């Protein structure tokens, strides 16, 4: 009997970061889940912010460095300390320490890189289905040509278009672009969003949207432990420091006291989000971890402190005590993605509110993991059902 040909799915999402762990893991999770269910899946690599072009001698120098760097990343020599040392002039130091390019090479199936949104429109990869999502791929603040591609405005008309858990990243779309967004949405056969609050945003535009989980939550703890197999880290108070701008963004002195009382090191992994990664804290151990090591840092943590959506997700998946410290300032609206999730899982008490409660009293509050898992199971089943229905021809 002739074997049935696997359906080919191209997923477009964020992918190019070298220090945003959640971005890489959501990218891997959806691809991994679909491959487990017998689809032929690949990542469509569109640059959101294309590298700046250089001219003349500078262009030749950059071209030479790019070729050398690509060779050393492709062969794995970039991660050999002595080789790294001698070729530091062309290698990205952060990429070498965290090994994100190596993770992508080993774990993701990828298209060629489209250096501009126009190139993706003119020569799109062939697929039976295009999926957009997850992460903030519908954030209207990005360049409009890039945004249109995240709304799947490329490829043949017959290709099925599905949205799986894209985030708007804000409270809604500005009035002046709503008609454009409406015209994009008409091409979709199924629409879902990651935040419950975004469902009404899509409904108001005249389309039905389902609420689904971030793709990292389609998988379970065992799936991530396989990724992190063989990586050993010590128990710690783990701070995933992304979008913090100063030590004052968290109750750092109380965290230090907690760590001392429990004889634990404070391990900090900086990451880039709305602001670049920085070393903000004194007297801590900095870990520029690979993705598997970052997973193990959370899995082994006695306490996780972070404003990160995915940092919170992995704390939940691994049943680790955590403190969610909301983002402050001009990016405060992005807290909605975490607040929605914590509300759904009845975990609002894990939000640090600067209301005079001591960190010890905060941490001592027991988390009902059985109840969390029960609700998460319901949400996972609903998300899987949406995806199964959407993928049917």
C-alpha positions as CSV (number, residue, x, y, z in Angstrom):
1,X,0.0,0.0,0.0
2,X,1.3,3.4,-0.9
3,X,2.2,5.5,2.1
4,X,0.2,8.7,2.5
5,X,2.2,11.8,1.9
6,X,2.7,13.9,5.0
7,X,1.2,17.4,4.9
8,X,3.8,20.1,4.8
9,X,3.5,23.0,7.3
10,X,5.4,26.2,7.3
11,X,5.4,28.1,10.6
12,X,6.2,31.8,10.7
13,X,7.2,33.2,14.1
14,X,10.1,34.9,15.9
15,X,13.3,32.9,15.7
16,X,16.5,34.9,15.5
17,X,17.2,35.9,19.1
18,X,20.4,34.7,20.7
19,X,19.3,35.4,24.3
20,X,15.5,35.1,24.6
21,X,14.8,31.6,25.8
22,X,11.0,31.8,25.6
23,X,11.2,32.8,21.9
24,X,13.3,29.8,21.0
25,X,11.2,27.3,23.0
26,X,7.8,28.4,21.7
27,X,9.3,28.1,18.2
28,X,10.6,24.6,19.0
29,X,7.5,23.5,20.9
30,X,4.9,23.9,18.1
31,X,7.2,22.4,15.5
32,X,7.9,19.4,17.8
33,X,4.3,18.9,18.7
34,X,3.3,18.8,15.0
35,X,6.1,16.5,14.1
36,X,5.0,14.1,16.8
37,X,1.6,14.1,15.0
38,X,3.2,13.1,11.7
39,X,3.4,16.5,9.9
40,X,6.3,17.6,7.8
41,X,7.1,20.9,9.6
42,X,9.6,23.7,9.0
43,X,10.2,27.2,10.3
44,X,9.9,30.2,7.9
45,X,12.9,32.4,8.7
46,X,11.9,36.0,8.2
47,X,14.0,38.7,9.7
48,X,11.9,41.1,11.8
49,X,14.8,43.7,11.9
50,X,17.0,42.9,8.9
51,X,20.8,43.4,9.5
52,X,22.0,46.8,8.4
53,X,23.6,46.9,5.0
54,X,27.2,48.2,4.8
55,X,29.0,49.6,1.8
56,X,32.4,49.4,0.2
57,X,35.3,48.0,2.3
58,X,33.0,47.7,5.4
59,X,30.7,45.4,3.3
60,X,33.5,43.2,2.2
61,X,34.8,42.9,5.8
62,X,31.3,42.0,7.1
63,X,30.8,39.5,4.3
64,X,34.1,37.8,5.1
65,X,33.3,37.7,8.9
66,X,29.8,36.3,8.2
67,X,31.3,33.5,6.1
68,X,33.9,32.6,8.7
69,X,31.3,32.8,11.5
70,X,28.8,30.7,9.6
71,X,31.5,28.0,9.0
72,X,32.4,27.8,12.7
73,X,28.8,27.7,13.9
74,X,27.9,25.1,11.3
75,X,30.8,22.8,12.3
76,X,30.4,23.4,16.1
77,X,33.9,24.8,16.4
78,X,32.5,28.2,17.6
79,X,31.8,26.5,20.9
80,X,35.3,25.1,21.4
81,X,36.9,27.6,23.9
82,X,40.3,27.9,22.2
83,X,38.8,28.2,18.7
84,X,36.3,30.7,20.1
85,X,39.2,32.7,21.6
86,X,41.2,32.9,18.3
87,X,38.2,33.9,16.2
88,X,36.5,36.3,18.6
89,X,36.8,39.0,16.0
90,X,34.1,37.3,13.9
91,X,32.0,35.3,16.4
92,X,29.1,36.6,18.5
93,X,30.3,36.2,22.1
94,X,26.7,35.9,23.5
95,X,25.8,33.4,20.8
96,X,28.8,31.3,21.6
97,X,28.0,31.3,25.4
98,X,24.4,30.5,25.1
99,X,24.6,28.2,21.9
100,X,21.3,29.3,20.4
101,X,22.4,28.9,16.8
102,X,23.5,25.4,17.7
103,X,20.1,24.7,19.3
104,X,18.4,25.9,16.1
105,X,20.7,23.8,13.9
106,X,20.1,20.6,16.0
107,X,16.4,20.9,16.8
108,X,14.6,23.0,14.2
109,X,13.8,22.3,10.6
110,X,14.2,25.7,8.8
111,X,13.7,27.4,5.5
112,X,16.3,29.6,4.0
113,X,16.6,33.1,5.6
114,X,14.5,35.8,4.0
115,X,16.5,39.0,4.5
116,X,13.5,41.2,3.6
117,X,9.7,40.8,3.8
118,X,9.6,41.5,0.0
119,X,11.7,38.4,-0.7
120,X,9.3,36.2,1.3
121,X,6.4,37.6,-0.7
122,X,8.1,37.1,-4.1
123,X,9.4,33.6,-3.4
124,X,7.5,32.0,-0.6
125,X,8.3,28.4,0.6
126,X,5.9,25.7,-0.7
127,X,3.6,24.2,1.9
128,X,0.1,22.8,2.2
129,X,-0.5,24.9,5.4
130,X,0.9,28.1,6.8
131,X,0.7,28.7,10.5
132,X,1.5,32.0,12.2
133,X,2.3,32.0,15.9
134,X,3.0,32.0,18.7
135,X,4.7,35.0,20.5
136,X,3.9,38.6,19.7
137,X,3.7,38.2,16.0
138,X,0.6,40.4,15.7
139,X,2.2,43.3,17.6
140,X,1.3,46.3,15.4
141,X,4.5,48.2,16.4
142,X,6.7,46.2,14.0
143,X,7.4,47.3,10.4
144,X,4.1,47.0,8.4
145,X,5.7,44.9,5.7
146,X,6.9,42.4,8.3
147,X,3.6,42.5,10.1
148,X,1.7,41.7,6.9
149,X,3.8,38.5,6.5
150,X,3.0,37.5,10.1
151,X,-0.6,37.7,8.9
152,X,0.3,35.3,6.2
153,X,0.0,37.7,3.3
154,X,2.2,35.7,1.1
155,X,2.0,32.4,-0.9
156,X,-0.6,30.8,-3.2
157,X,-4.3,31.4,-2.5
158,X,-5.0,27.6,-2.1
159,X,-2.6,27.3,0.9
160,X,-4.5,26.8,4.1
161,X,-3.8,29.6,6.6
162,X,-4.1,29.1,10.4
163,X,-3.3,31.3,13.4
164,X,-2.1,29.4,16.4
165,X,-1.7,31.5,19.6
166,X,-0.4,34.7,18.2
167,X,-0.2,37.5,20.7
168,X,-1.1,41.1,19.9
169,X,1.2,42.2,22.7
170,X,-1.0,45.2,23.5
171,X,-4.6,45.9,24.5
172,X,-5.8,46.1,20.9
173,X,-5.1,47.6,17.4
174,X,-5.2,51.3,16.7
175,X,-8.2,52.6,14.9
176,X,-6.2,53.6,11.8
177,X,-5.0,50.0,11.0
178,X,-8.2,48.1,11.9
179,X,-9.4,47.9,8.3
180,X,-6.1,46.6,7.2
181,X,-6.1,43.9,9.9
182,X,-9.7,42.9,8.9
183,X,-8.5,42.4,5.3
184,X,-5.7,40.2,6.5
185,X,-7.9,38.0,8.7
186,X,-10.3,37.1,5.9
187,X,-7.7,34.8,4.4
188,X,-7.6,32.6,7.5
189,X,-9.5,29.3,7.8
190,X,-9.0,29.2,11.6
191,X,-8.0,31.9,14.1
192,X,-6.9,31.5,17.7
193,X,-5.0,33.9,20.0
194,X,-2.9,33.3,23.1
195,X,-4.4,35.8,25.5
196,X,-8.0,35.5,26.6
197,X,-8.3,39.3,26.4
198,X,-7.4,39.2,22.7
199,X,-10.4,37.1,21.8
200,X,-12.7,40.1,22.1
201,X,-10.2,42.2,20.1
202,X,-10.6,39.8,17.1
203,X,-14.3,39.4,17.7
204,X,-14.8,43.2,17.4
205,X,-13.2,43.1,14.0
206,X,-15.9,40.7,12.9
207,X,-14.1,37.3,13.2
208,X,-14.4,34.4,15.5
209,X,-11.3,33.6,17.6
210,X,-10.5,30.7,19.9
211,X,-8.4,31.1,23.0
212,X,-5.5,28.6,23.1
213,X,-2.4,27.9,25.2
214,X,1.1,29.0,24.2
215,X,2.6,26.1,22.3
216,X,5.2,25.4,25.1
217,X,2.2,24.3,27.2
218,X,1.0,21.7,24.6
219,X,4.0,19.7,25.8
220,X,4.7,18.3,29.2
221,X,7.6,18.3,31.7
222,X,9.0,15.0,30.3
223,X,9.4,16.5,26.8
224,X,11.6,19.3,28.2
225,X,13.6,16.9,30.4
226,X,14.5,15.0,27.3
227,X,15.9,18.3,25.9
228,X,17.9,18.9,29.1
229,X,19.1,15.3,29.5
230,X,22.6,15.1,30.9
231,X,22.7,18.8,32.1
232,X,23.4,19.1,35.8
233,X,22.8,22.3,37.8
234,X,22.6,22.9,41.5
235,X,19.5,24.1,43.4
236,X,19.2,27.9,43.5
237,X,17.1,30.9,43.7
238,X,16.9,31.5,39.9
239,X,16.3,35.0,38.5
240,X,15.5,35.1,34.8
241,X,16.3,38.7,34.3
242,X,14.5,40.0,31.2
243,X,13.0,43.5,30.9
244,X,14.4,44.5,34.3
245,X,16.0,48.0,34.2
246,X,17.4,48.1,37.8
247,X,17.8,46.1,41.0
248,X,14.7,48.0,42.3
249,X,12.4,46.1,39.9
250,X,12.4,43.2,42.4
251,X,12.6,42.8,46.2
252,X,16.3,41.9,45.8
253,X,17.4,42.4,49.4
254,X,14.6,40.1,50.6
255,X,15.6,37.6,47.9
256,X,19.2,37.7,49.3
257,X,17.9,37.0,52.8
258,X,15.8,34.1,51.6
259,X,18.8,32.6,49.7
260,X,21.1,33.0,52.8
261,X,18.5,31.4,55.1
262,X,18.2,28.4,52.8
263,X,21.9,28.2,51.9
264,X,21.2,28.7,48.2
265,X,23.1,30.6,45.6
266,X,21.3,33.2,43.6
267,X,21.7,32.4,39.9
268,X,20.8,35.0,37.3
269,X,20.4,34.6,33.6
270,X,20.0,37.9,31.7
271,X,17.9,38.0,28.6
272,X,16.8,40.5,26.0
273,X,13.2,41.5,25.5
274,X,12.1,45.1,25.3
275,X,15.5,46.1,26.8
276,X,18.9,44.6,26.2
277,X,20.3,42.0,28.6
278,X,22.2,43.5,31.5
279,X,24.0,42.5,34.6
280,X,22.0,44.4,37.2
281,X,22.7,42.5,40.5
282,X,25.7,42.3,42.7
283,X,26.8,39.2,44.7
284,X,25.1,36.7,42.3
285,X,26.2,34.0,39.9
286,X,25.6,34.9,36.3
287,X,24.7,32.0,34.0
288,X,24.7,32.6,30.2
289,X,23.0,29.2,29.9
290,X,22.3,27.1,26.8
291,X,18.6,26.4,26.3
292,X,18.8,22.9,27.9
293,X,20.7,24.4,30.9
294,X,18.1,27.2,31.3
295,X,15.4,24.6,31.5
296,X,17.4,22.8,34.2
297,X,17.9,26.0,36.2
298,X,14.1,26.3,36.5
299,X,13.6,22.6,37.1
300,X,16.0,22.7,40.0
301,X,15.1,26.1,41.4
302,X,13.9,26.4,45.0
303,X,12.4,29.8,43.9
304,X,12.0,31.4,40.4
305,X,11.8,35.2,40.2
306,X,11.0,36.7,36.7
307,X,8.7,39.0,34.7
308,X,9.0,36.6,31.8
309,X,5.9,34.9,30.4
310,X,7.8,31.8,29.5
311,X,9.8,31.9,32.7
312,X,6.4,31.6,34.5
313,X,5.2,28.9,32.1
314,X,8.2,26.7,32.8
315,X,7.9,27.3,36.6
316,X,4.3,26.0,36.3
317,X,5.2,23.0,34.2
318,X,8.0,22.0,36.7
319,X,5.9,22.8,39.8
320,X,8.5,25.3,41.1
321,X,7.6,28.1,43.6
322,X,7.7,31.4,41.7
323,X,7.3,35.1,42.0
324,X,5.9,37.0,39.0
325,X,7.2,40.6,39.1
326,X,5.2,42.7,36.6
327,X,7.0,44.8,34.0
328,X,6.9,48.5,34.9
329,X,6.9,51.6,32.7
330,X,6.0,52.0,29.1
331,X,5.8,48.3,28.4
332,X,3.5,47.6,31.3
333,X,0.6,46.7,28.9
334,X,2.5,43.5,28.0
335,X,1.8,42.1,31.5
336,X,-1.6,41.1,30.3
337,X,-0.3,37.8,28.8
338,X,1.0,36.7,32.2
339,X,-2.0,38.1,34.2
340,X,-4.4,36.2,31.9
341,X,-2.6,33.0,32.4
342,X,-2.3,33.3,36.2
343,X,-6.0,34.2,36.4
344,X,-6.9,31.1,34.4
345,X,-4.9,28.8,36.6
346,X,-6.0,30.5,39.8
347,X,-2.4,31.6,40.6
348,X,-3.0,35.4,41.1
349,X,-1.4,35.1,44.6
350,X,2.0,34.6,42.8
351,X,2.0,38.2,41.6
352,X,4.4,40.5,43.6
353,X,2.5,43.7,44.3
354,X,4.8,45.7,46.6
355,X,2.0,45.8,49.2
356,X,4.1,45.3,52.3
357,X,3.9,41.5,52.3
358,X,7.2,39.9,53.2
359,X,8.8,37.7,50.7
360,X,8.9,34.8,53.3
361,X,5.1,35.0,53.8
362,X,4.7,35.2,50.0
363,X,6.8,32.1,49.3
364,X,5.3,30.2,52.2
365,X,1.9,30.3,50.5
366,X,1.3,26.8,49.3
367,X,0.5,26.3,45.6
368,X,-2.3,23.9,44.8
369,X,-0.5,22.1,42.0
370,X,-3.2,19.4,41.7
371,X,-5.7,22.1,40.9
372,X,-3.3,23.9,38.5
373,X,-2.7,20.6,36.7
374,X,-6.4,19.8,36.4
375,X,-7.2,23.2,34.9
376,X,-4.1,23.1,32.6
377,X,-5.2,19.7,31.4
378,X,-8.6,21.2,30.4
379,X,-7.0,24.1,28.6
380,X,-4.5,21.8,26.8
381,X,-7.3,19.5,25.6
382,X,-9.2,22.6,24.3
383,X,-6.1,23.9,22.5
384,X,-5.3,20.5,21.0
385,X,-8.9,20.2,19.8
386,X,-8.7,23.6,18.1
387,X,-5.5,22.6,16.3
388,X,-6.8,19.2,15.2
389,X,-9.9,20.8,13.7
390,X,-7.9,23.6,12.1
391,X,-5.5,21.2,10.4
392,X,-8.3,19.0,8.7
393,X,-8.7,19.5,5.0
